[in-house]
Amino acid sequence: FYCAEDDKCIIGEWQCDNYPDCSDGTDELGYTCTSDQFKCSNGRCIANSWHCDGEDDCADGSDEAGC
C-alpha cells in the first residue's frame, strides 16, 4: 500500500489492520468495524467494552466523549 503523504510503501497486510501506519491514516480509510467494536472518530476500532471505561483507548478521546 502506498502512503502518499509519507512517500513510502507499507506491507499490504498492514492496510486496514486497525493501526495507522501512514502518518495521514490513509491505510485505515474504509475499514469497517465489526458489530462488537466501537468506531473512534479517527477511524480506529476498539472493543465495545472499552467505550466509556475511563481510558482513552482511541488516542483521540472520542471513546470517552459524552460518557
TORPA-4810 file (N, C-alpha, C, O; in nm, 3 decimals):
<nodes>
NODE_1_0.085_-0.117_0.000_0.000_0.000_0.000_0.089_0.123_0.000_0.187_0.129_0.075_F
NODE_2_0.056_0.221_-0.085_0.137_0.342_-0.096_0.082_0.453_-0.006_-0.034_0.491_-0.019_Y
NODE_3_0.164_0.505_0.084_0.130_0.619_0.169_0.177_0.745_0.099_0.295_0.778_0.103_C
NODE_4_0.087_0.815_0.034_0.122_0.931_-0.047_0.189_1.042_0.035_0.290_1.098_-0.008_A
NODE_5_0.134_1.072_0.152_0.189_1.181_0.233_0.331_1.151_0.280_0.414_1.241_0.291_E
NODE_6_0.358_1.025_0.309_0.490_0.984_0.355_0.584_0.949_0.241_0.705_0.934_0.261_D
NODE_7_0.528_0.935_0.120_0.604_0.890_0.003_0.676_0.759_0.034_0.796_0.745_0.010_D
NODE_8_0.599_0.664_0.087_0.655_0.533_0.119_0.549_0.426_0.098_0.430_0.455_0.090_K
NODE_9_0.594_0.304_0.090_0.504_0.190_0.080_0.508_0.112_0.210_0.611_0.104_0.277_C
NODE_10_0.394_0.053_0.245_0.387_-0.036_0.361_0.340_-0.172_0.312_0.287_-0.185_0.202_I
NODE_11_0.360_-0.271_0.394_0.314_-0.406_0.361_0.163_-0.406_0.348_0.093_-0.350_0.432_I
NODE_12_0.112_-0.466_0.244_-0.031_-0.467_0.217_-0.115_-0.521_0.331_-0.228_-0.476_0.350_G
NODE_13_-0.062_-0.616_0.406_-0.134_-0.672_0.519_-0.154_-0.570_0.631_-0.238_-0.590_0.719_E
NODE_14_-0.077_-0.461_0.629_-0.091_-0.357_0.731_-0.209_-0.264_0.701_-0.252_-0.189_0.788_W
NODE_15_-0.259_-0.270_0.579_-0.375_-0.187_0.543_-0.498_-0.242_0.614_-0.522_-0.363_0.614_Q
NODE_16_-0.574_-0.153_0.674_-0.697_-0.189_0.747_-0.671_-0.289_0.859_-0.751_-0.380_0.881_C
NODE_17_-0.558_-0.273_0.931_-0.527_-0.360_1.044_-0.559_-0.293_1.178_-0.520_-0.342_1.283_D
NODE_18_-0.631_-0.180_1.171_-0.672_-0.108_1.290_-0.556_-0.034_1.357_-0.564_0.002_1.474_N
NODE_19_-0.448_-0.012_1.282_-0.335_0.066_1.331_-0.286_0.153_1.216_-0.247_0.100_1.112_Y
NODE_20_-0.287_0.287_1.232_-0.243_0.374_1.122_-0.092_0.368_1.101_-0.015_0.413_1.186_P
NODE_21_-0.051_0.313_0.989_0.091_0.305_0.956_0.136_0.423_0.871_0.255_0.456_0.870_D
NODE_22_0.044_0.487_0.800_0.074_0.609_0.725_0.046_0.728_0.817_-0.049_0.724_0.895_C
NODE_23_0.128_0.831_0.810_0.111_0.944_0.901_-0.024_1.012_0.885_-0.074_1.074_0.979_S
NODE_24_-0.085_1.002_0.766_-0.216_1.064_0.745_-0.331_0.965_0.766_-0.447_1.001_0.748_D
NODE_25_-0.300_0.841_0.803_-0.402_0.741_0.832_-0.473_0.683_0.712_-0.573_0.612_0.728_G
NODE_26_-0.427_0.711_0.591_-0.497_0.663_0.472_-0.500_0.512_0.461_-0.587_0.457_0.392_T
NODE_27_-0.408_0.443_0.526_-0.410_0.297_0.519_-0.525_0.237_0.599_-0.552_0.117_0.588_D
NODE_28_-0.593_0.318_0.679_-0.707_0.270_0.758_-0.841_0.320_0.705_-0.945_0.280_0.757_E
NODE_29_-0.841_0.404_0.605_-0.966_0.455_0.550_-1.046_0.341_0.488_-0.990_0.255_0.420_L
NODE_30_-1.173_0.342_0.510_-1.259_0.239_0.453_-1.273_0.115_0.539_-1.351_0.026_0.506_G
NODE_31_-1.198_0.110_0.648_-1.208_-0.006_0.736_-1.341_0.000_0.809_-1.377_0.106_0.861_Y
NODE_32_-1.413_-0.108_0.816_-1.540_-0.116_0.884_-1.524_-0.195_1.012_-1.474_-0.308_1.011_T
NODE_33_-1.566_-0.136_1.122_-1.560_-0.206_1.250_-1.663_-0.319_1.251_-1.765_-0.312_1.183_C
NODE_34_-1.635_-0.420_1.329_-1.730_-0.530_1.344_-1.839_-0.488_1.443_-1.827_-0.384_1.507_T
NODE_35_-1.942_-0.568_1.456_-2.055_-0.533_1.543_-2.017_-0.528_1.690_-2.087_-0.465_1.769_S
NODE_36_-1.908_-0.594_1.729_-1.866_-0.590_1.869_-1.757_-0.487_1.894_-1.686_-0.494_1.995_D
NODE_37_-1.743_-0.390_1.802_-1.642_-0.286_1.815_-1.706_-0.147_1.810_-1.812_-0.127_1.751_Q
NODE_38_-1.638_-0.052_1.874_-1.677_0.089_1.871_-1.583_0.158_1.773_-1.462_0.139_1.778_F
NODE_39_-1.640_0.240_1.683_-1.558_0.313_1.586_-1.524_0.451_1.641_-1.614_0.532_1.666_K
NODE_40_-1.397_0.478_1.659_-1.348_0.606_1.708_-1.360_0.713_1.600_-1.372_0.680_1.482_C
NODE_41_-1.356_0.839_1.640_-1.363_0.949_1.544_-1.247_0.945_1.445_-1.261_0.989_1.331_S
NODE_42_-1.132_0.892_1.487_-1.016_0.885_1.400_-1.017_0.761_1.311_-0.922_0.736_1.237_N
NODE_43_-1.126_0.682_1.317_-1.140_0.564_1.231_-1.095_0.435_1.295_-1.120_0.327_1.242_G
NODE_44_-1.029_0.444_1.408_-0.981_0.324_1.476_-1.098_0.248_1.536_-1.197_0.309_1.577_R
NODE_45_-1.089_0.117_1.542_-1.191_0.034_1.603_-1.136_-0.023_1.734_-1.023_-0.072_1.740_C
NODE_46_-1.218_-0.015_1.837_-1.181_-0.070_1.967_-1.295_-0.160_2.015_-1.405_-0.155_1.961_I
NODE_47_-1.269_-0.241_2.115_-1.373_-0.327_2.171_-1.484_-0.241_2.231_-1.456_-0.137_2.292_A
NODE_48_-1.608_-0.282_2.215_-1.721_-0.209_2.273_-1.704_-0.190_2.424_-1.745_-0.087_2.478_N
NODE_49_-1.645_-0.287_2.490_-1.629_-0.278_2.636_-1.532_-0.168_2.677_-1.530_-0.127_2.793_S
NODE_50_-1.451_-0.118_2.584_-1.357_-0.010_2.614_-1.423_0.127_2.601_-1.368_0.227_2.648_W
NODE_51_-1.540_0.132_2.539_-1.613_0.258_2.523_-1.664_0.304_2.659_-1.734_0.230_2.728_H
NODE_52_-1.630_0.426_2.697_-1.672_0.485_2.826_-1.618_0.408_2.946_-1.689_0.393_3.046_C
NODE_53_-1.496_0.359_2.938_-1.436_0.286_3.051_-1.340_0.373_3.132_-1.274_0.323_3.223_D
NODE_54_-1.332_0.504_3.098_-1.245_0.595_3.172_-1.104_0.605_3.117_-1.022_0.680_3.170_G
NODE_55_-1.073_0.531_3.010_-0.941_0.537_2.948_-0.955_0.575_2.801_-1.048_0.532_2.733_E
NODE_56_-0.862_0.656_2.754_-0.862_0.700_2.614_-0.800_0.591_2.527_-0.680_0.592_2.501_D
NODE_57_-0.883_0.498_2.483_-0.835_0.387_2.400_-0.824_0.423_2.253_-0.753_0.357_2.178_D
NODE_58_-0.895_0.527_2.211_-0.892_0.570_2.071_-0.770_0.656_2.039_-0.733_0.670_1.922_C
NODE_59_-0.707_0.713_2.140_-0.595_0.805_2.124_-0.640_0.942_2.069_-0.557_1.025_2.031_A
NODE_60_-0.771_0.963_2.066_-0.823_1.096_2.030_-0.934_1.138_2.127_-0.994_1.244_2.111_D
NODE_61_-0.961_1.056_2.227_-1.060_1.087_2.329_-1.204_1.060_2.289_-1.294_1.077_2.371_G
NODE_62_-1.228_1.017_2.167_-1.366_1.001_2.120_-1.441_0.889_2.190_-1.564_0.892_2.197_S
NODE_63_-1.370_0.790_2.242_-1.438_0.682_2.312_-1.482_0.722_2.453_-1.557_0.648_2.518_D
NODE_64_-1.436_0.836_2.500_-1.474_0.884_2.633_-1.561_1.009_2.627_-1.610_1.056_2.730_E
NODE_65_-1.580_1.064_2.510_-1.661_1.186_2.495_-1.808_1.156_2.521_-1.862_1.058_2.468_A
NODE_66_-1.873_1.239_2.602_-2.016_1.228_2.627_-2.055_1.113_2.719_-2.172_1.077_2.726_G
NODE_67_-1.960_1.056_2.788_-1.991_0.941_2.877_-2.047_0.989_3.010_-2.079_0.907_3.096_C
</nodes>
